[in-house]
Amino acid sequence: MVDVSVSPNDAPIFVRDLTSKSLKYIVAINDLDQAIQNERSVSAFQHPVEGFSYDKYNSLSDIHDELKRLKKEHPDLVTLIDIGASHENRTLLVIKIKGRQNVIGEKPAFWIDAGIHAREWIAPATAMYTVRQLVEGYDTDPQIHTLMDSVDFYILPVMNPDGYEYSRLTNRMWRKNRRPASCKRNHFHTICCAGVDLNRNFDWFFGSRGTSNDPCHETYHGPNAFSEPESAAVRDFLEAHKPKAFITLHSYSQMWLIPFGHRKRSYPQDYNTALRPLALRATKALYELYGTKYQVGTGADLMYEAAGGSHDWAKGSLKTPYAYLIELRPKNTMFGNGFLLPEREIPSTGLETWEAIRVVADEIVGQFVQPAIRNRVIATSSSTTATFTSTAGPSVSAERRGYKIVETTAVPPSPAPSTQATPTTTILPQTDKWTRWRPTTTMRTAETSKSANTLFPTTNYGSQYDQKRADICHADDDGWDHNRQARTDDSDGKQCDNYSNPAHNDNHYDYSTPNDSRVRLLRGRETPTWKLVTPKVIGPSISAEVRVPKTSTTSQPAVETTTKLLQCVDYGSYCQLWGILQLCDKRSVQKLCTKTCNPKCRI
């Protein structure tokens, strides 16, 4: 479906031409001018709101004033950065939002921009909703608190300030920036046209498909890549602050677009393993709020080819791990008049888009922040606790969530001259996911009298992701459910793979809670000398679930486990084709095509 606007004088001729060529058409908007008037809410006409409001389309000056207000009221969370100026000397104002704490030193960056196309007013309004959710949610939402302490958010609400104001004051359907007009000779007269499509001006297959070298065309790419001060300012800033996630907000079509859009069936190497799975999870979270459905794919496959896009450049040239273009509401001109989305839909659009952005931010924490915390904790614990031998496990799964450090200590006992402490260690049972089990170095004290004290200093680590795996992979406290429930999506199903059952005996444990302990002791699944630690975030506080063995004067025997042999077998000739199609990320394919999909089976 293609949307076309026609002047009233040309409409009869245009309709006659369509009919003569047997082309089907629908008159979506009979009066464009009236639709523009209806874009504003009735209450806004009757009671105009002075200054900024989150449920209306604001001017550029009101948006900047709101950013300055947030900076004044939250100086510890908000920083304003002037990254450049437009052709008409309007400021490109970026708001940096960060938490009060820094858990890893240099935090990963998350970039969000909006308003690169002037007429897409819902994009800046949605970006401001994201700003509001972050700033106001830091002290009220534990998850937002964790995200902001782990990630720096850089948000540019209006990337095309000149075009945005021009669309407000002169031409509501203006798309490009306001580059000074360039003139061309056309037969017997001269034509002068202004503006460049900023989303064709980035250096990714610049000037190829889906662009125009005609200054009067709406997709004019400009004289050269980054010829415009707006795109050049964004490039310079991002090259200095390379983000782990990049999102650019557009409208309309309700699509979550993945690189690359310059050519059909052109994908990054991690399209099926990282970009698309995360996009599906994000759009699922978006759908669960108001039932809004989004398509997921590349712009070339779902719409049309377009080179020089900012998200393509971010992924292809800047090497940003996760880069997306989001086409916001409405679905088409039949629902919401296309670019003229009514103001009453701003809150719902902003809130549902934030739910999707939250999923992407959570992925950045799980993939880039948690490993850094883990490595720091391991280095610290190895220098302060008894020496033990371990082997490095595999890289942290991209699906891990909510990693938290949990440190527990016990009050030292009174010294006894006849007591001699000897450290004992236990061999860790072999598992593919080393993050499930954490070592507990136990100082066992020789028994000299019935009143002798025993000290158990422990250092525990864990993650909310481990709790999620444990909830999925076992059924009850009496035993292990080996017949795991079928999952509706592949990502959840993968979490139970290789989830081994450590031998344990509930008779060896004391579930009482000592008064001097700094953690709650709950029933968990572990071996006599190894603890399964699963932290839970409750507000800003941290608690942990551990199971502590009873005080004993004899060493527990080492746990003996058997390693399950890997059977490298393909159950069908179709496995080779599935491997070529990169379907090995599916759990069902992994089971049927172990030889093709498991890297350990490749010679």
N, C-alpha and C positions, 0 to 999 in steps of 0.2 A: 504494500500500500504506500502511495506517495501523496504527500500533502502539498497542495498548490493553492496559492492565493491569487485572485484575479480582481482587477479593478471593476467597479460596477459597469463602466462603459464597455469593457471588453468581455464581460461575462456571457452575453447572448452568443457572441461569435465563438467563444471558447466551447460552450456547451454544444453548439451546432457541429463543431469540428469533432468533438468526442463522439457524438451520435453517429456521424457519417462514417467514422472508423470503427464503429461497434465496440467502443471502449466503455466499460462499466464505470460508473462514478457515483459518489454520494456527496450531497451538499452538507458538509459537517457544520459549517458556520455560515449562516445566511447574511449576517451583518457583522463584519469584523470590528467595526468601530463600536458597535453596541456591546460586543463581547469584551472589548477592552474596558469599557465603562463598568461592566458587570464583574470585572476581575476583583475589584475592591469590595469588601464586605459592606452590607447596608449600614451597619453601626458606624463604620468609618466615615460614611457620607454624613450621617446625622450628627455624630459626635467625633469630629476629627481629633486624633490623638497627637498631642504635641510631643516631639522627641521620639525616642526609640521605643519600639514595642516588638516583642518576639512573635506576635501573631499577625503581623502585617508586613508589607513590603516597604522597607525603609530607604531613605536616601543615603548616599555615600557618607555625607557628613554626620548623619545620625548613627550610622554603623561605627564610624571612627570614634564618635563621642561615647558610645557604649563601651568600646574597647578601653578607652581611657578611664571610664568610670570603674570598670573591673580592675584595672591596674591600680587605681587609687584605693579601692576597698580591699584588694587582696594583693598587696605588694610582694608577699612571700610566695605567691603562686603564679603571678602573671608578669610577663615581660613583653614590652612592645618593641618591635624591630622594624625600622624603616629600611627596606631592602632596595629602594630605588624610586623612580618617578616615571610617570607616563609621558606621552607626547605633549599633553596639555598641562604637565607639571603637577599632576595629582599623585599623592603618596601611595605607594604599595606597602600597606601596613600589615605586618605579620604579628600575630600574638603567639607567644611561647607560653605554654602551660606546663608546669612541672610540680611535683610534690615537694613537701618540706624535707623529706629524707632522701638519701641517695644510697641505694643498697649495693651498687657495683662500681661506683666511680663514674666512668663515662657511659652514660645511658644511651640506648638506641633511640633514634629519632623517628617520628611518625609525621609525615607531611600530608596535609589536606588543603586543597585549593578549590575555589569555586568562582563562578562568574567569568570564566574565560570567554564565554559568548554572552554578549550584552543582554539579549532578550530573555535569557533563562533565569528569571528572577527567583525562582524557587531554590536555586542552588546557593546563592548567598544567604538566604533565609535559613536553609538547612545547616549551613556551616555555622551560623550563629547559634543555632540550637545545640550543636555539638559543643561549642564553647561554653554555653550555659550549663550543659550536663556535667562537664568536667569540673568547672569552677565550683558550682553549687554542690556537686556530689562528693567532693573530696572529703568533707567532714561528716557526711551522712551515709555514704555507700561504701562498705568495706572493699568491694571489688574495684571501684573507681580509685579508692585510696591506694590500693596495691598497684594499679596500672600507672598512676601518676608518679608514684615513688620509683617505678621501674622504667618508665618511658617518658621522653620529652616530646610533647605535641607541638607542632608548628602548623598554624592554621592561617591561611590567607583568604579572608572571606570574599574579597573582590579583586580578581586578578586583572580585570579589564575596566578600571575605574572610569576612563573617558567614555567608553562605549556604554557602560551602565547608566551614566548620567544622561547621555544622549538618548538612550531608549526611554528614559523617564520624562524628558523634557521635549523631545522633538519627534522621534520615530520609534514607536513601541516595538517594532519588529526588527530593529537594527541588531546585527550579529557581530560585526568586526570591531576592531579598535578604531581609533580616530587618527590614523596616520594621514598626514597632509595629502591632499588630492594629487594624483598624477594624471596627466592628460595624454590622450592619444588621438591621432587623426583618423577619422572614419569617413571616407569618401569626401563629402563636401563640407563637413563640419568637424569640430573638435569636441571630444567627450572627456570630461574630467571626473574621476571617481576617487573616493577616499576610503581608507581602511584596509586592514589586513586581517585575515582569519588567523588568530593566534594559535589555534589548535592545528594549523598546517605549517607553522613556522618553526617547529622543533627539528633538530637535525637527526631525523630517522627516515631514510629514503626520501629525503626532501625533494619536493617537486615532481614526484612520480604519481601514482594512481590516486584518484579521488581529490586532486587539487587542480587549481587553475592558475595560469600566468596572466589572466585578464584582470586588471585592477578593479573592474566593475563587477566581477563575479563574487558571489558570497564566499567562495572557498579560495579566494586569491591567497597564495602562499607567501607573498612578499618577494622582494628582490633576491634575498638569500636567507639561509637559515639563521635564526636569531637576529634578524635585522631589526626587530622591534624592541624597544626598551623594556617592555613588560616581560617578554619571554627571556630576554638576556638577563634580566635581574633575577628571575627564578632560577635560571641555569647557574648563575654565579653563586647564588646562595646554597643551592642543593649540592653543588660540587664541593663547597666548604663544609656542609653539614649533611653528609650522605645518609639518607634515611634507610631504614629497613622496610618501611611500608610507605606507599605512595598512593593517594586516592585523589582523583579529580572529579568534582561533582558537576553534572550536566543535567539537562532535561531536553526531551522527554522520551519515553518508550518503556520504562520500567525494565531496564536491562543492566546486568552486571557484566561489564565487558573486560576481557582478559587480553593482554597482548598476544599476537600482533595484529593490527588492523590494516596494515598496508597491502596485504594480499590474502586471498582466500587460502584456507588450509595451511597457514603459516603459524607455527606455534613455538614457544620456547621449549627447551629441553625438559623443564620441570612443570610443564603444563598439566599433565595427568597426575603427577606425584605430589605437587604442592599447590600450584595456583588454582586449579579447578576445584580440588577437594575443599580448600579453604573458602572459596567463593560459594560453594554449595552450602557449607555450614553457615556462612554469613547470611545468605538469602533465606535459609531456613529460619534463623533467628528473627529476621525481618518479617517473614510471613506469619510467624507465631503471634505477633503483636496485634495486627489488624487484618490479617488474611490477604495482604498484598502480594501478588505473585510476580517474581522477577525471572526473566530468562538469563541463562549463564552461557557465555561463549565469547568468541572474538567478534569485534565489530564487523570485520569483513565477512564472516560466516553468517551473522544474524542480520546485518543491514547492508552495508556497502563498504567498498575498499576506500581507505583514507590514509594517506601517508603524512608524516610530519606531526603525529599526535604526541601530546606530552607524556601520556602513560607508556606509549611504545618507546619513547626516548629514555624514560626512567628505567625501564626494564632492559632495553637493548644496549644503551650506551652507558648509563649510570650504574647498571648492574644492581638495581634495587631488587631485593628478593621477592617482594610482593608489590605489584603495581596494578592498579585497577582504574577503570573509568566507570562511573555509576550514572546511568540515565535514570533520573528520578521520575516521579509521577508527572502526568498521567500516562496511561497505556497508549492512547492515541487521541486524536481530536474528537472522537465520539465521547470520550470520558474526560471532561475537564478543559476542553477547548485548547488542547495542545500547550503552547507556551503560556497561555493565559489561565494558569491554574488559579482558581479562586483562593482568596486569603484564608478562608475557613479551613482549607486543607493543609495549611502550613504546620500547625502543631503535630498532626498525625504523621505527616511526611518527615518532619524533623525527628520525632521520637523513634519511629521504626528504622530510620536510617542510622540513628545512633546505636540501636541494638546490633546492627550489622557491623558497624565500625568497632564496637566493643569486642566482637568476636575476633576481628583482625588484630586488634591491640593485644588481646589475650594470647593469640598465637605468637606474637613478637616476644612477649614475656616468656612463654614456654620454650621457645626455640633459641633465644639469644641471651636472656637474662638468667634463667635458671641454671644453665650450664656454668656460667661465670660464678654464680653463688656456690654451686656445688664444688667447683674446683677450689674456691677460696676456703670453704669449710674443710675440705679434705686436707689442704695444706696446713691449716691451723690445727686441726685435730691431731695430725701426725706428729706435730712438735710438742703437744701438751699431754698426750695420752701414751699408754704403753705401745711399743712397736708391734705392728702386726703386718703380715704380708697379704697383699691383695693384687689382683690383676685388673687392668683397666677394662671397663666394660664398653659396650657399643655406644655410639653417639646417642644423645638423648632424643627420644621420639618427638616429632613435631606436634603430637597430640597431648603432650604432658601439660598439666595445668597447675597453677597455684602453688608453686614450690615455696616452702617456707623453712627457715632454719629453726630448729628446736634444740635448745641446750638445757639439759637438766643437771642439777648438782645435788649433792647430799651433804648434810652437816657432818663434819669430820668427828670421829669418835674420840673419847678421851684416851690418851696414850697409855699403853700397857707395856711394861718392861719385858714381859715374857712372850709378847706377840711379835711374830715375824710375818710380814706380808710377802706373798709370792705371786707374781702375775701369771695367769693362765690364759691361753687362747684356744680357740676352736676353729677348725677348718670350715670355711663357708660352703654350704651346699651349692653345687654347680647349677646356675640358672642363666638364661640368656639375658635377662633384665636385672642387672646388678643392683638397680635402685630399689628393689623390693626389700632387701635385707641389709641391715646395718650392723656393724660389729659392736659388741659390748665387751669392753675389757673389764674383767671382774677380779678384784683383789681379794683373794680368799685368805682368811686368817685361821691359823692353827688354833684348835680349841684347847684352851688352858683351864677354863672353868666354865660353869654354867652361865656366868654373867659376862662372858667375853663378847665383845662387839664385833660385828662384821660390816665392812664398808663396801658399797657397790657404786663407785663413781662411773657414770656412763655419759656418753655423748651420742645423741640420737639425731638422725636426719630422716627426712621423709618428704612426701609430697601429697597434695590432694589428689593427684593423678593416681597414686598407689591406692588410695581409698576407693576411687572409682573402679579400678581394676578388681580390687578385692570384692566389692559389692557385686560385680558382674560374674566373677569366676567361682564363687562358692555360695552355697545355699543357706547353711545354718551352722550353729556352733557344735553340733554333734558329729559332723563329718563333712567331707568335701563332695560337692556335686560334680561328678565328671560328665554328666549329660547337660552341658551348658545350654541355656536357652538360645534359640536362634535369634539373631539380631536383624533388624531391618536395614541397617546400613553397614558398610564394610569397615568403617573406621572403628565402630564399637566392637565388631567381631574380632578384629586384630588384637584387641587388648588382652584376650584370653589365651592367645597362642603362647605355648611354652610356659604357661603359668604352673610351675611345679608345686607339689604338695609336700612340704617339709614334714618329716616325722615329728610327732609331738604327742605328749601325754598330759592331759589336763590334770592328772593327779600330782604333777610336779610343781604346780603353780599356786601361788597365794594371791588371791584377787583383792585382798584388803588394801586399803590406801593408807600409807604411813602419814602421820601428821606433819612430818618435817619434809615431805617430798614437795617439789615445786611443779609436779605434773599430776594429772589424773591418771590412775592406773585402771585400765579397762581390759576386758578380755579381748585378746587378739590371737592371731595365728603366727606361731613362731617355734623355734627350737628352744631347748632348755637354756642355751647360752646366747641365742641371737634373737633380737627383738625386731618385730615388724612395726615401724613407726609411721603413723599417718597423721600429720597435723591437720587441724581444722582452723579456719579463720573465722573468728566470731568477733565482729567489729575489728578494732585495731589490735586486739589481744590475740595470743597464740596459745593453743592447747595442743596436747599430743596424746595419742593412744599408744600405750606400751604394755607389755605383759612382763612382769618381773618374777624370776624364779624364787622359791623359798630359800631362806638361808640354809646353806649346807656346808659341811666341812670336808666333803669329798668332791672331787672334780667329776663333772658329768662326762660321760663318754662322748667322743666325737660322733657327729651324725654321719652315717654312711648312706650315700646316695648312689644311684646307678644312672649313668648317662644314657638317655634314649638314643639309639642309633638312627641316623638320618637316612631315610630310604629315598634315593634319588630315582624316582620313577614317574613317568608321564602316563596317565591313564587316557590315552587318546592321541591321535595324530594331529588334532586341532590345537594342541598345546603350542606347537611351533608358531602357528598363525597368531595365537593370542599373545605370545611373547613379542612378535613383530608389531602387533597393535598396541603394545605397552599396557596390557590389561593385568599385569602381575600385581598391581596394587589391590586387586579384588581378592577377598579372602577365599571365595569359592574357587577362583582360578589357582590360587596358591596351593589348595588342597589337592586339586586334580593334576596339577602340572608342577610338581615339586622339582623335577629335574630342570625344567626350563626357567622357573621363577626364582628358585633359591640360589643365591650367589655361591653358597658352599658346595653346590653340586657342579659348578662350572670348572672345568680343567684349564 
